[in-house]
């Protein structure tokens, strides 16, 4: 935390996310006009982030690749100083702008090839970047909520711009969709959470375009209610990870393949939550049906579901989701040094 940050409880931040979306859309659209999108489409973009920011990058990178655009994702720790240039542009993402791994990645390219997305103004990442999208120092929780959703929206708008598709009307309706979905999601997730008190591990698994939600969901459960959780893509999970089913619960996010996996896991009489935009009624499975949206917009609703799961599990386990346990010794730049 810096002297400029005002922190609110995580649950309050989740309630207030929709309020930031209109401003985020307008800021991002203005910033997109400063980019040479044609050159970026023809080149390679490496997106760098760590923690929640790294998780948020998975789905946009997948969508860009699916559209034929060369995109990479790094957490910074996998790029030592001697790494040769891997892309034409490096795009650093950090709400605080103080993640040393991300700043170090950007410094490996000339400044005119560095882009960044930050929430906190005058941060080291902003200073290292040649062109920065600033979210406006949104008031956020220590476990990011408001800035997290704003970041996801900005990345989605950038993805749309690079692909050359117009989904702006849908982005502008997201705040209303978040508010409409919440009571239904709360009810479904409450039924799922009621069976988690004695669960050893919660596996959160997402199809390729939902990988960001799976990874972020696991991070939220570990950081918030301090629950054992892991997040990964469906195809990777199928290659052996499924065999640990037993003292487990399963959150499956996606479409047809995740529906099949939900049927398989339910047969072991373990708690299963399916989050999908394909209406389903499966025995032994709690199903949250999302509206049919483009993947980057659906991701925002998937992230809301992960946040509500975090809040409700914290209540069930009687744990303060706003309090950390392990001191972060060197994860943020303080002054000029990490």
MARVEX-965699 format. One record per residue: y, x, z of N, C-alpha, C, O in turn. Coordinates in steps of 0.05 Angstrom, whole numbers, padded with zeros to 5 digits, always signed. Layout:
REM MARVEX-965699
YXZYXZYXZYXZ;...
END
This chain:
REM MARVEX-965699
-00024+00017+00000+00000+00000+00000+00025+00018+00000+00026+00037+00015;+00045+00011-00016+00071+00025-00016+00091+00008-00001+00086-00015+00006;+00115+00020+00003+00136+00006+00018+00146-00018+00003+00159-00035+00014;+00141-00019-00024+00150-00041-00040+00131-00065-00041+00138-00086-00051;+00107-00061-00032+00086-00082-00034+00087-00101-00011+00089-00094+00012;+00086-00127-00018+00084-00148+00002+00056-00161-00001+00050-00172-00023;+00040-00160+00019+00012-00170+00016+00009-00197+00029+00020-00203+00050;-00006-00214+00015-00012-00241+00025-00042-00243+00028-00057-00227+00016;-00052-00263+00044-00081-00266+00046-00093-00272+00019-00081-00285+00002;-00118-00264+00015-00132-00267-00010-00133-00296-00018-00128-00303-00041;-00141-00314+00000-00143-00343-00006-00117-00354-00016-00116-00371-00034;-00095-00345-00004-00068-00355-00013-00062-00344-00041-00052-00359-00058;-00070-00320-00046-00066-00309-00073-00081-00324-00094-00070-00328-00116;-00105-00332-00088-00121-00347-00107-00108-00374-00113-00108-00383-00136;-00096-00386-00093-00082-00412-00096-00057-00408-00114-00050-00427-00128;-00045-00385-00113-00019-00381-00127-00022-00368-00154-00002-00363-00167;-00047-00362-00163-00050-00348-00188-00037-00363-00212-00025-00350-00229;-00041-00389-00213-00031-00404-00236-00001-00401-00239+00010-00403-00261;+00014-00397-00217+00043-00396-00218+00053-00372-00233+00075-00372-00243;+00036-00351-00235+00045-00326-00248+00038-00326-00278+00047-00308-00292;+00023-00346-00288+00013-00343-00315+00034-00347-00336+00033-00332-00356;+00053-00365-00333+00073-00369-00353+00090-00344-00357+00095-00335-00380;+00099-00332-00335+00115-00308-00337+00099-00285-00348+00109-00269-00363;+00073-00284-00341+00056-00262-00352+00053-00265-00382+00055-00245-00396;+00050-00289-00392+00047-00293-00421+00073-00283-00435+00071-00269-00455;+00096-00291-00425+00121-00284-00438+00126-00254-00437+00134-00242-00457;+00121-00241-00414+00124-00212-00412+00106-00198-00432+00114-00179-00446;+00081-00207-00433+00062-00194-00451+00069-00197-00480+00067-00178-00496;+00077-00221-00488+00085-00225-00516+00108-00208-00524+00109-00197-00546;+00128-00205-00506+00150-00187-00512+00141-00158-00515+00150-00144-00533;+00123-00150-00498+00113-00122-00499+00096-00118-00524+00098-00096-00536;+00081-00137-00532+00064-00134-00556+00082-00128-00581+00073-00115-00599;+00106-00138-00581+00124-00133-00603+00133-00104-00605+00144-00096-00626;+00129-00089-00584+00136-00060-00584+00114-00042-00594+00118-00018-00598;+00090-00054-00599+00067-00038-00607+00064-00037-00637+00071-00056-00652;+00052-00015-00647+00044-00013-00675+00015-00023-00677-00004-00007-00677;+00012-00050-00678-00015-00062-00676-00032-00054-00701-00056-00050-00698;-00020-00051-00724-00035-00044-00748-00048-00016-00744-00071-00012-00751;-00032+00003-00734-00043+00030-00729-00065+00029-00708-00085+00044-00710;-00061+00013-00687-00081+00012-00666-00107+00000-00677-00129+00009-00669;-00105-00020-00694-00130-00032-00706-00146-00011-00722-00170-00011-00721;-00132+00007-00735-00145+00027-00752-00155+00051-00736-00172+00066-00746;-00145+00054-00712-00153+00077-00696-00173+00069-00675-00187+00049-00677;-00174+00085-00653-00191+00080-00631-00174+00079-00606-00157+00095-00601;-00180+00059-00589-00166+00056-00563-00185+00060-00540-00206+00047-00539;-00179+00078-00522-00195+00081-00498-00180+00068-00475-00157+00076-00469;-00192+00049-00462-00181+00036-00439-00192+00049-00413-00216+00053-00410;-00174+00056-00395-00182+00069-00371-00173+00053-00346-00150+00045-00345;-00191+00050-00328-00185+00036-00303-00207+00042-00283-00228+00052-00291;-00202+00037-00258-00223+00041-00238-00223+00018-00218-00202+00004-00215;-00245+00013-00206-00248-00010-00188-00245-00036-00203-00259-00040-00223;-00228-00054-00193-00225-00080-00206-00214-00077-00235-00222-00092-00252;-00197-00058-00239-00186-00054-00266-00208-00046-00286-00208-00056-00308;-00226-00029-00277-00248-00021-00294-00265-00045-00301-00274-00049-00324;-00270-00062-00281-00286-00086-00286-00273-00104-00307-00286-00114-00325;-00247-00108-00304-00233-00126-00323-00233-00116-00352-00229-00132-00370;-00238-00090-00356-00237-00079-00383-00263-00084-00399-00263-00082-00423;-00285-00091-00385-00310-00093-00399-00310-00115-00421-00318-00110-00444;-00301-00138-00414-00301-00160-00433-00282-00157-00457-00290-00162-00480;-00257-00148-00453-00239-00143-00476-00251-00121-00494-00249-00124-00519;-00262-00100-00483-00273-00079-00500-00296-00090-00517-00298-00084-00541;-00313-00107-00505-00334-00120-00521-00323-00137-00543-00333-00136-00566;-00303-00153-00537-00292-00170-00558-00279-00154-00581-00283-00161-00604;-00266-00133-00574-00254-00116-00595-00275-00104-00612-00272-00103-00637;-00296-00094-00600-00318-00082-00616-00331-00103-00634-00338-00098-00657;-00334-00128-00623-00346-00149-00639-00329-00156-00664-00339-00166-00684;-00303-00150-00662-00285-00156-00684-00282-00131-00702-00266-00132-00721;-00297-00110-00697-00296-00086-00714-00275-00066-00707-00269-00048-00722;-00263-00068-00683-00243-00050-00673-00256-00030-00654-00270-00037-00636;-00250-00004-00658-00262+00016-00642-00248+00017-00614-00224+00023-00612;-00264+00011-00594-00253+00010-00566-00273+00022-00547-00297+00019-00550;-00263+00036-00527-00279+00049-00507-00269+00042-00479-00246+00033-00476;-00286+00046-00459-00278+00041-00431-00286+00065-00414-00308+00075-00417;-00268+00073-00397-00274+00096-00378-00263+00089-00351-00243+00075-00348;-00277+00099-00330-00266+00097-00303-00251+00122-00295-00243+00125-00272;-00247+00140-00314-00232+00165-00308-00249+00187-00296-00245+00210-00303;-00267+00180-00279-00284+00200-00266-00304+00212-00285-00315+00233-00279;-00308+00199-00308-00327+00210-00328-00313+00226-00349-00325+00232-00370;-00287+00233-00345-00272+00248-00364-00259+00272-00351-00236+00271-00343;-00274+00294-00348-00263+00319-00336-00239+00329-00353-00235+00321-00376;-00224+00347-00341-00199+00357-00354-00205+00369-00381-00187+00369-00398;-00228+00380-00385-00234+00394-00410-00244+00375-00432-00251+00384-00454;-00244+00349-00426-00254+00330-00446-00236+00330-00471-00212+00327-00468;-00248+00334-00495-00231+00332-00519-00221+00303-00523-00233+00285-00512;-00200+00299-00539-00191+00272-00543-00213+00254-00554-00227+00261-00573;-00216+00231-00542-00237+00212-00550-00227+00189-00566-00242+00173-00577;-00200+00186-00567-00188+00163-00580-00160+00170-00589-00149+00190-00581;-00149+00152-00605-00121+00156-00614-00101+00147-00593-00079+00158-00592;-00108+00127-00578-00091+00117-00556-00107+00115-00531-00130+00106-00531;-00095+00123-00508-00106+00118-00482-00089+00097-00468-00065+00099-00467;-00102+00076-00458-00089+00054-00445-00098+00053-00416-00121+00045-00410;-00080+00060-00398-00087+00060-00369-00080+00033-00356-00058+00023-00361;-00098+00023-00340-00094-00003-00326-00098+00001-00296-00118+00011-00287;-00077-00005-00281-00078-00003-00252-00056-00020-00240-00032-00016-00246;-00063-00040-00224-00043-00057-00212-00023-00041-00195+00001-00046-00197;-00033-00023-00180-00015-00006-00163-00002+00015-00179+00020+00024-00172;-00014+00024-00201-00004+00046-00216-00008+00073-00203+00004+00093-00211;-00024+00074-00182-00027+00098-00166-00056+00109-00165-00063+00125-00148;-00073+00100-00183-00100+00110-00184-00101+00137-00198-00095+00138-00222;-00107+00158-00183-00105+00185-00195-00123+00189-00219-00117+00204-00238;-00147+00176-00219-00165+00180-00242-00153+00170-00268-00157+00182-00289;-00139+00147-00266-00127+00135-00290-00103+00151-00300-00100+00156-00324;-00086+00161-00281-00064+00177-00289-00073+00203-00303-00062+00211-00323;-00094+00215-00292-00105+00240-00304-00115+00235-00332-00112+00253-00349;-00128+00212-00337-00137+00207-00364-00114+00206-00383-00115+00218-00405;-00093+00191-00377-00070+00189-00395-00058+00216-00401-00049+00221-00423;-00057+00234-00381-00044+00260-00385-00059+00278-00405-00050+00299-00411;-00083+00269-00414-00098+00285-00433-00089+00281-00462-00098+00295-00480;-00071+00262-00467-00060+00257-00494-00030+00261-00493-00018+00259-00472;-00018+00266-00517+00012+00267-00518+00023+00240-00508+00011+00219-00512;+00047+00241-00496+00058+00218-00483+00062+00195-00502+00060+00172-00494;+00068+00200-00527+00073+00178-00546+00047+00163-00553+00048+00142-00565;+00024+00173-00544-00001+00160-00548-00012+00147-00523-00035+00139-00522;+00004+00145-00502-00004+00135-00476+00008+00107-00472+00032+00103-00475;-00009+00088-00465+00000+00061-00459-00010+00055-00431-00029+00067-00421;+00003+00036-00417-00005+00029-00390+00002+00000-00384+00020-00012-00396;-00013-00011-00365-00007-00038-00353-00007-00034-00323-00026-00025-00311;+00016-00041-00310+00018-00038-00281+00032-00063-00270+00045-00078-00284;+00028-00067-00244+00043-00088-00230+00066-00076-00214+00089-00087-00215;+00061-00054-00201+00082-00041-00185+00101-00024-00202+00091-00007-00218;+00127-00028-00199+00146-00013-00215+00149+00015-00204+00142+00021-00181;+00158+00034-00221+00163+00061-00214+00139+00075-00202+00141+00091-00183;+00116+00069-00214+00091+00081-00204+00085+00106-00220+00096+00110-00242;+00067+00123-00210+00059+00147-00225+00048+00141-00253+00053+00155-00272;+00032+00119-00255+00021+00112-00281+00043+00104-00301+00042+00112-00324;+00062+00089-00291+00085+00081-00309+00100+00106-00318+00108+00107-00341;+00104+00125-00300+00119+00149-00307+00103+00166-00327+00115+00180-00343;+00077+00165-00325+00060+00181-00344+00057+00168-00371+00050+00182-00390;+00063+00143-00373+00059+00128-00398+00083+00130-00416+00106+00133-00408;+00077+00128-00442+00099+00127-00462+00108+00099-00467+00130+00095-00477;+00092+00079-00460+00099+00050-00465+00083+00033-00445+00059+00032-00446;+00097+00021-00427+00084+00007-00404+00090-00023-00404+00113-00031-00407;+00070-00039-00400+00073-00067-00395+00073-00070-00364+00054-00064-00351;+00097-00079-00354+00100-00083-00325+00098-00113-00319+00111-00129-00332;+00080-00120-00301+00075-00148-00294+00097-00161-00277+00097-00185-00273;+00115-00144-00266+00137-00156-00251+00135-00153-00221+00149-00168-00207;+00119-00135-00211+00115-00132-00182+00108-00159-00169+00121-00168-00150;+00087-00171-00180+00078-00197-00169+00069-00193-00140+00055-00173-00134;+00075-00211-00123+00065-00210-00095+00035-00216-00096+00026-00235-00108;+00020-00198-00083-00009-00199-00087-00023-00195-00060-00010-00189-00040;-00049-00198-00059-00065-00192-00036-00076-00164-00038-00077-00152-00059;-00086-00153-00015-00096-00126-00016-00121-00124-00033-00124-00105-00048;-00138-00144-00033-00159-00147-00052-00148-00164-00074-00145-00188-00071;-00141-00152-00097-00122-00165-00116-00132-00192-00125-00155-00197-00130;-00112-00211-00126-00117-00238-00135-00097-00246-00157-00105-00250-00180;-00072-00248-00150-00051-00256-00168-00049-00235-00191-00050-00243-00215;-00046-00210-00185-00043-00189-00205-00068-00186-00221-00067-00178-00245;-00091-00191-00209-00116-00189-00223-00118-00209-00246-00124-00201-00269;-00111-00234-00241-00112-00254-00261-00091-00249-00282-00095-00252-00306;-00067-00240-00274-00046-00233-00293-00055-00211-00311-00049-00211-00335;-00068-00191-00300-00078-00169-00316-00099-00179-00337-00098-00170-00360;-00117-00196-00328-00137-00207-00346-00123-00222-00369-00132-00220-00392;-00103-00238-00363-00088-00253-00384-00075-00234-00403-00076-00238-00427;-00062-00213-00393-00048-00194-00410-00068-00179-00429-00063-00175-00452;-00091-00172-00418-00111-00158-00434-00122-00178-00455-00128-00169-00477;-00125-00203-00448-00134-00223-00467-00114-00227-00490-00122-00229-00513;-00088-00228-00484-00068-00230-00504-00067-00206-00522-00064-00208-00547;-00070-00182-00511-00072-00158-00527-00096-00159-00545-00094-00151-00569;-00119-00167-00535-00143-00170-00551-00139-00189-00575-00146-00182-00597;-00127-00212-00569-00121-00231-00590-00103-00218-00612-00107-00222-00636;-00082-00204-00602-00063-00192-00621-00076-00171-00639-00071-00170-00663;-00094-00155-00627-00107-00134-00643-00127-00147-00663-00130-00137-00685;-00140-00168-00654-00160-00181-00672-00145-00198-00693-00156-00202-00715;-00121-00207-00687-00106-00222-00706-00112-00252-00704-00113-00265-00725;-00115-00262-00680-00121-00291-00677-00100-00303-00659-00088-00290-00641;-00094-00329-00663-00074-00343-00648-00087-00362-00629-00095-00384-00636;-00088-00354-00603-00099-00372-00582-00077-00378-00561-00083-00385-00538;-00052-00375-00569-00030-00376-00550-00029-00403-00535-00024-00404-00511;-00034-00425-00549-00033-00451-00536-00053-00452-00514-00048-00464-00493;-00077-00441-00518-00097-00441-00496-00088-00424-00472-00094-00432-00450;-00075-00402-00477-00066-00385-00455-00045-00401-00438-00045-00399-00414;-00029-00416-00452-00008-00431-00437-00019-00455-00422-00005-00466-00405;-00044-00463-00428-00056-00485-00413-00074-00475-00390-00085-00492-00376;-00077-00449-00387-00096-00438-00368-00089-00446-00339-00107-00451-00323;-00063-00446-00332-00056-00453-00305-00066-00481-00298-00076-00485-00276;-00063-00500-00316-00073-00527-00312-00103-00527-00309-00114-00542-00293;-00117-00512-00326-00146-00511-00325-00156-00499-00299-00175-00509-00288;-00142-00479-00289-00150-00467-00263-00148-00488-00241-00166-00490-00224;-00126-00503-00241-00122-00524-00220-00142-00546-00223-00152-00556-00203;-00149-00553-00247-00169-00575-00252-00197-00566-00244-00212-00582-00232;-00204-00541-00250-00231-00532-00245-00236-00527-00215-00258-00531-00206;-00216-00520-00200-00220-00511-00173-00236-00530-00155-00255-00522-00143;-00229-00556-00153-00244-00574-00135-00273-00576-00143-00291-00577-00126;-00279-00578-00169-00306-00580-00178-00321-00554-00172-00344-00555-00162;-00308-00531-00177-00321-00506-00172-00326-00502-00142-00347-00492-00134;-00307-00510-00125-00311-00508-00096-00335-00523-00087-00350-00513-00070;-00340-00547-00098-00362-00563-00089-00389-00551-00097-00407-00550-00081;-00391-00542-00122-00415-00529-00132-00421-00504-00116-00444-00499-00107;-00401-00487-00113-00405-00461-00099-00411-00466-00070-00426-00450-00058;-00400-00487-00058-00407-00493-00030-00437-00498-00026-00449-00489-00007;-00448-00513-00045-00477-00518-00043-00493-00493-00046-00513-00489-00032;-00485-00476-00064-00499-00450-00068-00496-00432-00043-00516-00421-00034;-00472-00430-00033-00467-00412-00010-00482-00421+00015-00489-00404+00031;-00486-00447+00018-00500-00456+00042-00528-00445+00045-00540-00446+00067;-00539-00434+00023-00566-00423+00024-00566-00392+00026-00588-00380+00022;-00543-00379+00031-00542-00350+00029-00542-00335+00055-00541-00311+00055;-00544-00349+00078-00541-00336+00103-00562-00314+00108-00555-00293+00120;-00586-00317+00099-00607-00297+00103-00613-00280+00078-00634-00267+00078;-00596-00281+00058-00602-00267+00033-00595-00238+00036-00575-00230+00048;-00613-00221+00025-00609-00192+00026-00589-00181+00006-00571-00166+00013;-00591-00190-00019-00573-00181-00040-00567-00203-00059-00584-00220-00065;-00542-00204-00069-00534-00223-00089-00530-00209-00115-00513-00192-00118;-00547-00216-00135-00545-00204-00161-00527-00221-00179-00532-00245-00182;-00506-00209-00189-00488-00224-00207-00491-00212-00235-00486-00188-00240;-00499-00229-00253-00507-00220-00280-00492-00236-00301-00490-00261-00299;-00481-00222-00320-00465-00235-00341-00473-00227-00369-00480-00204-00373;-00472-00246-00387-00474-00239-00415-00452-00220-00423-00433-00217-00408;-00454-00208-00446-00436-00186-00454-00407-00193-00452-00391-00177-00442;-00399-00217-00461-00371-00225-00460-00362-00233-00432-00339-00238-00427;-00382-00235-00413-00376-00243-00385-00381-00220-00366-00382-00224-00342;-00384-00196-00377-00391-00173-00359-00369-00167-00339-00374-00160-00316;-00344-00172-00347-00322-00167-00328-00324-00185-00303-00320-00175-00281;-00332-00210-00307-00335-00228-00284-00358-00219-00266-00355-00220-00242;-00380-00210-00278-00403-00201-00262-00395-00176-00246-00401-00175-00222;-00383-00156-00258-00376-00132-00244-00354-00138-00223-00356-00127-00200;-00334-00153-00229-00314-00160-00210-00325-00177-00187-00317-00174-00164;-00343-00195-00193-00355-00212-00173-00370-00195-00152-00367-00200-00128;-00385-00175-00161-00399-00158-00142-00380-00142-00125-00384-00138-00101;-00358-00132-00138-00338-00117-00123-00325-00134-00102-00321-00125-00079;-00318-00159-00109-00305-00177-00089-00324-00182-00066-00315-00182-00043;-00349-00187-00071-00368-00194-00049-00372-00170-00030-00376-00173-00006;-00372-00146-00041-00375-00122-00025-00350-00116-00009-00352-00110+00015;-00327-00119-00022-00302-00113-00008-00292-00134+00010-00280-00129+00031;-00297-00160+00003-00288-00182+00019-00306-00189+00042-00302-00179+00065;-00327-00205+00038-00346-00212+00060-00365-00189+00067-00383-00193+00084;-00363-00166+00054-00380-00143+00060-00410-00150+00056-00426-00143+00073;-00416-00163+00034-00443-00171+00028-00455-00152+00007-00441-00142-00010;-00481-00148+00010-00495-00132-00010-00495-00147-00037-00505-00169-00038;-00484-00135-00058-00483-00148-00084-00482-00127-00105-00473-00105-00101;-00492-00134-00129-00490-00116-00152-00483-00133-00176-00491-00157-00178;-00469-00121-00195-00462-00136-00219-00469-00119-00244-00464-00095-00245;-00480-00133-00264-00486-00119-00289-00491-00138-00312-00491-00162-00308;-00493-00127-00336-00498-00144-00359-00527-00154-00360-00545-00141-00350;-00530-00176-00373-00557-00189-00374-00578-00172-00387-00600-00169-00375;-00572-00160-00409-00593-00144-00423-00602-00121-00406-00626-00115-00406;-00584-00108-00392-00592-00086-00374-00608-00096-00351-00628-00084-00343;-00600-00119-00340-00614-00130-00317-00643-00138-00324-00660-00136-00306;-00648-00146-00348-00674-00154-00356-00694-00131-00357-00719-00136-00356;-00684-00107-00359-00702-00084-00361-00710-00072-00334-00704-00049-00329;-00722-00088-00317-00733-00079-00292-00718-00089-00267-00731-00092-00246;-00692-00093-00269-00677-00101-00245-00687-00129-00234-00685-00134-00210;-00697-00145-00252-00706-00172-00244-00729-00171-00225-00734-00190-00210;-00744-00150-00225-00769-00149-00209-00764-00148-00179-00783-00151-00164;-00740-00143-00170-00734-00143-00142-00730-00171-00130-00722-00174-00107;-00734-00191-00147-00730-00219-00138-00747-00224-00113-00770-00217-00111;-00735-00237-00094-00748-00243-00068-00727-00251-00048-00719-00274-00047;-00719-00232-00032-00697-00237-00012-00670-00234-00026-00653-00218-00018;-00667-00249-00048-00643-00246-00065-00631-00273-00072-00644-00294-00069;-00606-00272-00082-00594-00295-00094-00583-00286-00121-00579-00262-00125;-00579-00305-00139-00573-00297-00167-00550-00314-00177-00551-00339-00177;-00529-00301-00187-00506-00314-00200-00508-00306-00229-00505-00282-00236;-00511-00325-00247-00516-00319-00275-00493-00331-00292-00489-00356-00290;-00479-00315-00307-00455-00324-00322-00460-00320-00352-00463-00298-00361;-00459-00342-00367-00462-00339-00395-00472-00363-00409-00466-00386-00402;-00489-00359-00429-00499-00380-00446-00529-00383-00447-00542-00383-00426;-00540-00384-00470-00569-00391-00474-00587-00371-00459-00606-00380-00446;-00582-00345-00461-00600-00326-00448-00598-00327-00418-00618-00324-00404;-00574-00333-00407-00571-00335-00378-00584-00361-00368-00593-00362-00345;-00584-00382-00384-00597-00407-00377-00627-00402-00374-00640-00411-00355;-00639-00387-00393-00667-00380-00392-00673-00364-00367-00693-00368-00353;-00655-00345-00361-00659-00328-00337-00657-00345-00311-00671-00340-00292;-00639-00364-00311-00637-00382-00288-00663-00397-00283-00672-00400-00260;-00676-00407-00305-00702-00420-00302-00722-00401-00289-00738-00408-00272;-00723-00376-00299-00742-00356-00289-00738-00351-00259-00757-00350-00244;-00713-00347-00252-00707-00340-00224-00712-00363-00205-00722-00360-00183;-00706-00387-00214-00710-00411-00197-00739-00415-00190-00746-00426-00170;-00757-00406-00208-00786-00409-00203-00795-00393-00179-00816-00398-00168;-00778-00373-00170-00785-00357-00146-00773-00369-00121-00774-00357-00099;-00761-00393-00123-00750-00407-00099-00729-00390-00085-00729-00388-00061;-00711-00379-00101-00688-00364-00091-00663-00379-00099-00663-00393-00119;-00640-00375-00085-00616-00389-00093-00606-00379-00120-00605-00355-00125;-00599-00398-00137-00589-00391-00164-00564-00408-00170-00564-00432-00166;-00543-00394-00179-00518-00407-00188-00515-00400-00217-00513-00376-00224;-00513-00419-00235-00509-00415-00263-00481-00424-00270-00472-00446-00264;-00466-00406-00283-00439-00412-00292-00439-00410-00323-00443-00389-00334;-00434-00433-00336-00438-00434-00365-00419-00455-00377-00410-00473-00363;-00414-00453-00403-00399-00474-00416-00418-00492-00432-00409-00508-00449;-00444-00489-00427-00464-00507-00440-00475-00525-00418-00490-00515-00400;-00470-00550-00418-00479-00568-00396-00509-00566-00392-00525-00568-00412;-00518-00563-00367-00546-00560-00361-00552-00575-00335-00535-00577-00318;-00577-00584-00333-00588-00594-00308-00615-00581-00304-00634-00589-00317;-00616-00561-00286-00641-00546-00282-00650-00549-00254-00634-00546-00235;-00675-00555-00249-00686-00558-00222-00682-00532-00206-00688-00510-00216;-00672-00534-00182-00669-00511-00165-00645-00493-00172-00642-00471-00161;-00627-00503-00189-00604-00487-00198-00578-00503-00194-00576-00525-00203;-00559-00490-00181-00532-00502-00179-00517-00493-00204-00517-00470-00211;-00506-00512-00219-00493-00506-00244-00464-00513-00244-00456-00536-00238;-00447-00494-00250-00418-00498-00254-00413-00497-00284-00415-00477-00297;-00405-00520-00295-00400-00522-00324-00370-00518-00329-00353-00532-00319;-00364-00498-00345-00337-00492-00353-00330-00505-00379-00347-00511-00395;-00304-00510-00384-00296-00520-00410-00301-00498-00432-00301-00474-00426;-00307-00507-00456-00312-00489-00478-00286-00476-00487-00268-00490-00496;-00283-00450-00483-00259-00435-00489-00267-00408-00503-00290-00400-00501;-00248-00396-00517-00253-00369-00526-00261-00351-00503-00252-00355-00480;-00277-00330-00507-00288-00314-00485-00266-00303-00466-00270-00303-00442;-00244-00293-00477-00224-00280-00459-00210-00300-00442-00202-00294-00419;-00208-00325-00451-00196-00346-00434-00217-00357-00414-00210-00363-00391;-00241-00360-00423-00263-00369-00405-00266-00349-00382-00273-00357-00360;-00262-00323-00388-00264-00303-00367-00246-00308-00343-00254-00303-00321;-00222-00318-00348-00204-00324-00326-00216-00345-00307-00214-00343-00283;-00230-00365-00319-00243-00386-00302-00267-00374-00288-00273-00382-00265;-00282-00356-00301-00305-00343-00289-00295-00326-00265-00308-00326-00244;-00272-00313-00268-00262-00297-00246-00254-00315-00222-00258-00308-00199;-00243-00339-00228-00236-00358-00207-00262-00365-00191-00261-00366-00167;-00284-00370-00205-00309-00377-00192-00318-00354-00173-00327-00359-00151;-00315-00329-00182-00322-00306-00165-00304-00305-00141-00313-00297-00119;-00279-00311-00144-00260-00311-00121-00267-00333-00101-00267-00328-00077;-00274-00356-00111-00281-00378-00092-00307-00372-00078-00310-00378-00054;-00326-00359-00092-00351-00351-00079-00345-00331-00057-00357-00332-00036;-00326-00312-00062-00319-00293-00042-00307-00306-00017-00315-00299+00006;-00289-00325-00021-00277-00339+00002-00297-00354+00018-00298-00352+00042;-00314-00369+00004-00334-00386+00019-00355-00369+00033-00364-00377+00054;-00364-00347+00020-00384-00331+00033-00372-00317+00058-00386-00314+00078;-00346-00310+00057-00333-00299+00080-00333-00318+00104-00338-00310+00126;-00328-00344+00098-00329-00364+00119-00357-00367+00130-00360-00368+00155;-00377-00368+00113-00404-00372+00122-00413-00349+00140-00426-00353+00161;-00406-00324+00132-00414-00301+00148-00395-00294+00171-00401-00277+00187;-00373-00309+00172-00354-00304+00194-00340-00277+00192-00336-00264+00212;-00334-00268+00167-00322-00242+00163-00294-00244+00151-00289-00261+00135;-00277-00226+00160-00249-00226+00150-00248-00213+00123-00252-00188+00121;-00244-00228+00102-00245-00216+00075-00220-00200+00069-00219-00187+00048;-00200-00202+00086-00175-00186+00081-00175-00159+00095-00156-00144+00092;-00196-00154+00111-00197-00129+00126-00217-00110+00114-00240-00117+00109;-00209-00085+00109-00228-00065+00100-00242-00052+00123-00236-00057+00146;-00263-00036+00117-00278-00023+00138-00276+00008+00135-00270+00022+00154;-00280+00018+00110-00279+00046+00105-00251+00054+00096-00241+00042+00077;-00240+00074+00109-00213+00084+00101-00214+00097+00073-00231+00114+00068;-00195+00089+00056-00193+00101+00029-00176+00126+00032-00152+00125+00035;-00190+00149+00031-00176+00175+00037-00161+00186+00013-00139+00197+00016;-00171+00183-00011-00159+00196-00034-00160+00179-00059-00163+00190-00081;-00158+00153-00056-00160+00135-00079-00133+00127-00091-00132+00114-00112;-00111+00135-00078-00085+00128-00088-00067+00153-00086-00070+00169-00068;-00049+00155-00105-00029+00176-00105-00007+00170-00085+00005+00148-00087;-00002+00188-00066+00019+00184-00047+00039+00207-00053+00033+00230-00050;+00063+00199-00060+00082+00220-00068+00074+00233-00094+00069+00219-00114;+00072+00259-00094+00064+00273-00119+00035+00282-00118+00025+00294-00138;+00020+00275-00097-00008+00285-00094-00026+00261-00087-00017+00243-00073;-00052+00262-00097-00071+00241-00090-00080+00244-00061-00096+00228-00051;
END
